[in-house]
Amino acid sequence: MSMRGSRFWRLCFVATLMAVGVLWSKPTQAQVEVDIGFFYDGLAPYGQWSNRSSIGWVWSPNDVEVGWRPYVDGRWIYTDDFGWVWDSDYEWGWAPFHYGRWFYDGDDGWLWQPGMEWAPAWVTWRVGNGYVGWAPLPPAVTWSVSTGFGWGGFDFNAPTFSPAWTFVEERRFADPRVRDHAVNLTRNVELVRTTRDTTNLTVASGRLRNHSVNVAEVERAVGRSVPRIPVREVATVEATRGQNRSPSHVPIFRPVVTPARSARVPPMSARGSRAVGDAPPVEVHRSSVTDTDGRQRPDSDRASPARPNITNERGAPTRAPQSGQGPQEEPKAKKKGKRTDKPHGKPPNQERGR
């Protein structure tokens, strides 16, 4: 073989090694497909499933404290792949904070309706005057790649919806534990009025990206750069937990979800303690409810304890709270399924922020 030919093959060999190295170093997306029944089995150990006559099966978490609401126990991380992503402190957080919708029921508290589209977080956003706020999207709000959001006439500025919002100072937005810095709910009506809507969910390269909060503005408020956390897509729920977690990356499980392949119901859930809220009595929703144990009861037959009313199962606000009312300091309670393997040390405490 000539010297020129030998050199050519050496170059080809080196180029092949470099290409293999690039492919090996970059995690590929885990192509996993499940049907919606995967949620039924995966969430049953952590809460209760009930069947609503108008929207089907919904889920509620066990062992949450008085005044609990979604998207408080965890942190916001910034990624190049998806923008701002909610990183939950719960073992079950991979599903209800990235698929489906949340709504508040006057009798059962916060309920989650399963959905088939993954997002960094299904929330609406407000920013201004040194604060950042977000609130879970109700079932009335739809999303499609072609048309974006369909808001269904929902008014996120209504006083009835104010307890659903979580606000933090902008300089604390990228901190590890949101709950430590959440503003007291009694200020929500004022903060909704003095901030602007910045909800911005886009699609790029087949991925939903959340750029609702300008990362450069957060960096100015914080006084340092916000870390860009690499994403590692994994093929199982278990791969998001324990030793698989690292300060250098965040594992994300986002399977493709399809409709149920056959008629089925969620498995029986172990009933844990549930604390719903502390506010004035609310109007009763009268659609029938069926538990996983097969017992059916109309809402009208249940007592209506003192709880905050935010939305009904169609996502519509129903009744404004009286002036000055709203959850105050909340007692601590054990949270079943709370993750203790966060790379930032101790799990969040249960004290409400300022």
KEBA-20280 format. One record per residue (C-alpha): residue in one letter; x, y, z. Coordinates in Angstrom, 2 decimals, always signed. Each point is the difference from the previous one (the first is absolute). Example, Ala and Ser with C-alpha at 12.3 -4.5 7.8 and 13.67 -1.06 7.14 Angstrom:
BEGIN
  drenkol     east    north       up
        A   +12.30    -4.50    +7.80
        S    +1.37    +3.44    -0.66
***
This chain:
BEGIN
  drenkol     east    north       up
        M    +0.00    +0.00    +0.00
        S    +1.35    +3.43    -0.90
        M    +0.80    +2.64    +2.60
        R    -2.86    +2.13    -1.32
        G    -2.47    -2.88    +0.33
        S    +1.19    -0.80    +3.52
        R    -0.45    +3.60    +1.06
        F    -3.51    +0.06    -1.48
        W    -1.10    -3.02    +2.04
        R    +1.53    +1.40    +3.18
        L    -1.99    +3.21    -0.48
        C    -3.19    -2.00    -0.56
        F    +0.64    -1.96    +3.19
        V    +0.52    +3.17    +2.06
        A    -3.13    +1.61    -1.48
        T    -2.04    -3.11    +0.91
        L    +1.23    +0.06    +3.58
        M    -0.92    +3.68    +0.32
        A    -3.49    -0.60    -1.36
        V    -0.57    -2.91    +2.39
        G    +1.22    +2.15    +2.89
        V    -2.48    +2.76    -0.82
        L    -2.90    -2.44    -0.24
        W    +1.02    -1.72    +3.24
        S    +0.33    +3.24    +1.97
        K    -3.40    +1.37    -0.99
        P    -2.93    -1.80    +1.67
        T    -2.71    -0.97    -2.45
        Q    -3.70    +0.38    +0.64
        A    -1.57    -3.05    +1.58
        Q    -2.74    -1.06    -2.40
        V    -2.62    -1.43    +2.35
        E    -3.71    -0.35    -0.72
        V    -2.65    -0.66    +2.64
        D    -3.75    +0.27    +0.10
        I    -1.81    +2.29    +2.40
        G    -0.59    -2.93    +2.37
        F    +3.70    +0.28    +0.88
        F    -0.97    +3.01    +2.13
        Y    -2.65    -2.05    +1.82
        D    +2.49    -2.58    +1.22
        G    +2.91    +2.37    +0.56
        L    -1.90    +2.50    +2.16
        A    -2.25    -2.37    +1.98
        P    +2.54    -0.50    +2.84
        Y    +0.20    +3.77    +0.52
        G    -3.63    +1.10    -0.10
        Q    -3.62    -0.67    -0.82
        W    -1.80    -0.38    -3.33
        S    -3.65    +0.98    -0.39
        N    -2.29    +0.05    -3.03
        R    -1.67    +3.32    -0.86
        S    -3.10    -0.30    -2.15
        S    +1.04    +2.98    -2.14
        I    +3.73    -0.61    -0.60
        G    +0.83    -3.57    +1.04
        W    +2.68    -1.20    +2.38
        V    +1.88    +2.56    +2.10
        W    +2.70    -0.43    +2.62
        S    +0.79    +1.73    +3.30
        P    +3.21    -0.39    +2.05
        N    -0.02    -1.47    +3.48
        D    +1.52    +1.55    +3.12
        V    +0.29    +3.61    -1.05
        E    -0.22    +2.87    +2.45
        V    -2.75    +2.58    +0.41
        G    +0.11    +2.51    -2.82
        W    +2.11    -2.23    -2.28
        R    +0.03    +0.93    -3.66
        P    +1.90    -1.26    -3.05
        Y    +3.42    +1.31    -1.10
        V    +1.27    +1.09    +3.42
        D    +2.13    -2.90    +1.24
        G    +2.93    -0.02    -2.39
        R    +2.11    +2.40    -2.06
        W    +0.20    +1.62    -3.42
        I    +3.04    -1.00    -2.03
        Y    +1.14    +1.51    -3.28
        T    +0.90    -2.38    -2.83
        D    +1.16    +0.49    -3.57
        D    -2.42    -2.70    -1.17
        F    -3.27    +1.16    +1.57
        G    +0.55    +3.40    +1.59
        W    -1.39    +0.25    +3.55
        V    -0.94    -3.46    +1.31
        W    -1.76    -0.82    +3.27
        D    +2.08    -2.46    +2.04
        S    -2.32    -1.46    +2.63
        D    +0.93    -1.23    +3.47
        Y    -2.54    -2.84    -0.25
        E    +0.65    -3.52    -1.23
        W    -3.26    +0.28    -1.95
        G    +0.85    +3.43    -1.42
        W    +1.06    -1.32    -3.43
        A    -3.68    -0.27    -1.05
        P    -2.41    +2.56    +1.54
        F    +2.32    +2.98    -0.50
        H    +0.83    -0.78    -3.63
        Y    -3.18    -1.55    -1.40
        G    -3.68    +0.89    +0.34
        R    -1.68    +2.76    +2.02
        W    -0.71    +0.90    +3.63
        F    -3.23    +1.46    +1.36
        Y    -1.35    +0.75    +3.46
        D    -3.11    -1.72    +1.36
        G    -1.80    +1.45    +3.00
        D    -0.33    -3.41    +1.64
        D    +3.09    -1.93    -1.07
        G    +2.64    +2.69    -0.40
        W    +2.42    +0.00    -2.94
        L    -0.69    -2.68    -2.61
        W    +2.05    -1.01    -3.02
        Q    -1.50    -0.96    -3.35
        P    +2.36    -2.17    -2.11
        G    +1.15    +1.22    -3.39
        M    +2.13    -1.31    -2.86
        E    +2.28    +2.95    -0.80
        W    +3.26    +0.55    +1.92
        A    +1.13    +3.53    +0.87
        P    +2.74    +1.50    +2.20
        A    -2.94    +1.10    +2.20
        W    -3.67    +0.64    -0.76
        V    -0.27    +3.40    +1.68
        T    -0.78    +3.60    -0.87
        W    +2.48    +2.75    +0.90
        R    +0.12    +3.57    +1.27
        V    +3.09    +2.21    +0.44
        G    +0.52    +3.58    +1.18
        N    +1.13    +2.35    +2.76
        G    +2.64    -2.44    +1.21
        Y    -2.28    -3.05    +0.24
        V    -0.62    -3.18    -2.00
        G    -3.23    -1.97    +0.34
        W    -1.56    -3.14    -1.46
        A    -3.23    -1.96    +0.33
        P    -1.14    -3.42    -1.28
        L    -2.07    -0.05    -3.17
        P    -3.57    -1.34    +0.43
        P    -1.71    -2.50    -2.34
        A    -1.74    +2.87    -1.82
        V    +3.36    +0.97    -1.54
        T    +1.04    -2.02    -3.04
        W    +3.20    -0.19    -2.00
        S    +0.92    -1.05    -3.52
        V    +3.21    +0.33    -1.99
        S    -1.81    +1.66    -2.90
        T    -2.05    +2.60    +1.90
        G    +1.68    +0.30    +3.40
        F    -2.17    +0.64    +3.06
        G    -3.77    +0.06    +0.01
        W    -0.89    +1.88    +3.17
        G    -3.69    -0.95    +0.07
        G    -0.98    +3.44    +1.31
        F    +1.77    -0.69    +3.29
        D    +0.89    +3.07    +2.09
        F    +3.26    -0.57    +1.87
        N    -0.24    +3.51    +1.49
        A    -3.26    -0.73    +1.82
        P    +0.18    +0.24    +3.82
        T    -1.49    -3.51    +0.19
        F    +3.12    -1.38    -1.67
        S    +2.54    +1.95    +2.09
        P    +0.69    -2.82    +2.54
        A    +1.30    -2.15    -2.87
        W    +2.92    +2.35    -0.68
        T    +3.48    -0.36    +1.46
        F    +2.18    +3.11    +0.02
        V    +3.66    +0.40    +0.94
        E    +2.36    +2.92    -0.21
        E    +1.81    -0.05    -3.33
        R    +3.37    -0.21    +1.77
        R    -1.18    -3.25    +1.64
        F    -1.56    -1.59    -3.06
        A    +2.98    -2.25    -0.83
        D    +0.60    -1.06    +3.62
        P    -0.13    -3.73    +0.81
        R    -3.18    +0.01    +2.12
        V    -3.01    +2.01    -1.11
        R    -1.96    -0.57    +3.21
        D    +2.65    +1.80    +2.04
        H    -0.64    +3.21    -1.94
        A    -3.69    -0.15    -1.00
        V    -1.82    +3.24    +0.78
        N    -2.97    -0.27    +2.36
        L    -3.23    -0.70    -1.87
        T    -1.66    +3.08    +1.45
        R    +2.11    +2.11    -2.39
        N    -1.00    -1.89    -3.15
        V    -2.86    +2.28    -1.06
        E    +2.33    +3.01    +0.16
        L    +2.82    -1.80    -1.83
        V    -2.27    -1.21    -2.78
        R    -1.10    +3.59    -0.51
        T    +3.53    +1.43    -0.11
        T    +1.63    -2.62    -2.26
        R    -0.44    -0.82    -3.69
        D    -0.74    -3.24    -1.82
        T    +3.18    -1.48    -1.52
        T    -1.16    -3.54    -0.84
        N    +2.12    -1.15    -2.93
        L    -0.01    -3.68    -0.97
        T    +1.46    -0.71    -3.43
        V    +0.93    -3.00    -2.14
        A    +3.50    -0.46    -1.43
        S    +1.52    -3.18    -1.41
        G    -3.10    -1.89    +1.09
        R    +0.35    +1.06    +3.63
        L    -2.11    +2.27    +2.16
        R    +2.13    +2.80    +1.44
        N    -0.88    +2.29    +2.88
        H    +1.47    +3.50    -0.41
        S    -2.61    +1.78    +2.10
        V    +2.63    +1.55    +2.28
        N    +2.93    +1.89    -1.53
        V    +3.10    -1.72    +1.33
        A    +2.13    +3.14    -0.50
        E    -2.36    +2.00    +2.22
        V    +0.18    -2.68    +2.68
        E    +3.80    +0.08    -0.18
        R    -0.02    +3.77    +0.46
        A    -2.26    -0.35    +3.04
        V    +2.07    -2.81    +1.48
        G    +3.34    +1.62    -0.76
        R    +1.51    -3.12    -1.54
        S    -0.47    -2.32    -2.94
        V    -2.76    -2.61    +0.17
        P    +1.41    -3.52    -0.51
        R    -1.05    -1.78    -3.20
        I    -0.85    -3.49    +1.24
        P    +0.49    -2.76    -2.59
        V    -2.97    -2.34    -0.54
        R    +0.35    -3.76    -0.13
        E    -3.08    -1.72    -1.36
        V    -0.62    -3.38    +1.63
        A    -2.19    -3.00    -0.80
        T    -1.52    -0.74    +3.43
        V    -1.47    +1.84    +2.96
        E    +2.55    -1.67    +2.27
        A    +2.84    +1.57    -1.97
        T    -1.11    +3.44    +1.22
        R    +0.61    -0.92    +3.65
        G    +2.72    -0.76    +2.50
        Q    +3.55    -0.45    -1.22
        N    -1.07    +0.91    -3.54
        R    -0.30    +3.61    +1.04
        S    +3.01    +2.29    -0.18
        P    +0.75    +3.71    +0.43
        S    +1.47    -0.10    -3.52
        H    -3.20    -1.02    -1.82
        V    -3.74    -0.63    +0.45
        P    -1.56    -3.30    -1.13
        I    -3.34    +0.45    -1.79
        F    -2.49    -2.76    -0.74
        R    -2.43    +1.19    -2.68
        P    -1.60    -2.98    -1.73
        V    -2.30    +0.34    -2.97
        V    -3.51    -0.51    +1.45
        T    -2.80    -1.58    -2.03
        P    -3.68    -0.59    +0.85
        A    -0.82    -3.08    +2.08
        R    +0.19    -3.14    -2.11
        S    -2.90    -1.58    +1.87
        A    -2.66    +1.03    +2.50
        R    +1.46    -0.02    +3.49
        V    -0.18    +1.79    +3.33
        P    +2.81    +1.09    +2.34
        P    +1.02    -2.45    +2.74
        M    -1.24    +0.49    +3.54
        S    +2.00    +2.71    +1.75
        A    +1.10    -0.07    +3.60
        R    -1.77    +2.86    +1.71
        G    +2.33    +2.43    +1.68
        S    -0.78    +3.11    +1.97
        R    -0.97    +3.01    -2.10
        A    -0.14    +3.59    +1.17
        V    -1.91    +2.16    -2.43
        G    +0.02    +3.56    +1.23
        D    -1.22    +2.61    +2.43
        A    -2.37    +2.63    -1.36
        P    -3.73    +0.81    -0.18
        P    -2.59    -2.61    -1.04
        V    -0.38    -0.40    -3.75
        E    -2.71    -0.98    -2.41
        V    -0.40    -3.73    -0.55
        H    +0.60    -1.63    -3.39
        R    -2.78    -2.48    -0.74
        S    +1.54    -2.37    -2.52
        S    +0.21    -3.56    +1.27
        V    +3.32    -1.40    +1.18
        T    +1.04    -3.66    -0.04
        D    +2.96    -1.16    +2.09
        T    +2.29    -2.84    -1.02
        D    -1.80    -2.22    +2.50
        G    -3.16    +0.34    -2.13
        R    -1.96    +2.14    +2.44
        Q    -1.87    +2.84    -1.66
        R    -1.28    +3.07    +1.75
        P    -1.35    +3.32    -1.26
        D    +1.95    +3.06    +1.05
        S    -3.19    +1.45    +1.44
        D    -0.08    -2.76    +2.63
        R    +3.37    +1.00    +1.39
        A    +0.58    +2.66    +2.59
        S    +1.74    +3.10    -1.30
        P    +2.72    +0.90    +2.48
        A    +1.77    +3.33    +0.13
        R    +2.27    -0.01    -3.06
        P    +1.19    +2.45    -2.63
        N    -1.86    -0.13    -3.31
        I    +2.23    +0.56    -3.01
        T    -1.45    -1.86    -2.98
        N    -2.45    -2.73    -0.77
        E    +0.83    -3.07    -2.08
        R    -0.69    +1.92    -3.21
        G    +2.60    +2.53    +1.05
        A    -2.46    +2.84    +0.62
        P    +0.20    +2.20    +3.11
        T    -3.18    -0.09    +2.04
        R    +0.14    +2.21    +3.07
        A    +2.33    +2.74    +1.21
        P    +1.42    -0.19    +3.52
        Q    -0.95    +2.69    +2.45
        S    +2.43    +2.82    +0.63
        G    +3.01    -0.96    +2.05
        Q    -0.63    -3.73    -0.17
        G    +2.46    -2.57    -1.21
        P    +2.37    -2.61    +1.32
        Q    +2.39    +1.28    +2.62
        E    +2.82    -1.85    +1.76
        E    -0.47    -3.72    -0.58
        P    +0.67    -2.90    +2.36
        K    +2.65    -2.47    -1.02
        A    -0.95    -3.43    -1.28
        K    +1.80    -3.02    -1.33
        K    -0.05    -0.29    -3.78
        K    -0.17    -3.50    -1.36
        G    +2.31    -0.50    -2.93
        K    +2.12    +3.07    +0.73
        R    +3.41    -0.46    -1.54
        T    +2.97    +0.21    +2.33
        D    +2.74    -0.52    -2.57
        K    +0.19    +3.57    -1.27
        P    +3.54    +1.09    -0.86
        H    -0.46    +3.16    +2.05
        G    -0.03    -1.53    +3.46
        K    -3.03    -0.15    +2.27
        P    -3.50    -0.17    -1.46
        P    -2.03    +3.23    +0.22
        N    -1.46    +0.88    +3.35
        Q    -3.72    +0.59    +0.35
        E    +0.08    +3.64    +1.02
        R    -1.72    +2.50    -2.25
        G    +2.09    +2.84    -1.26
        R    -0.42    +3.66    +0.68
***
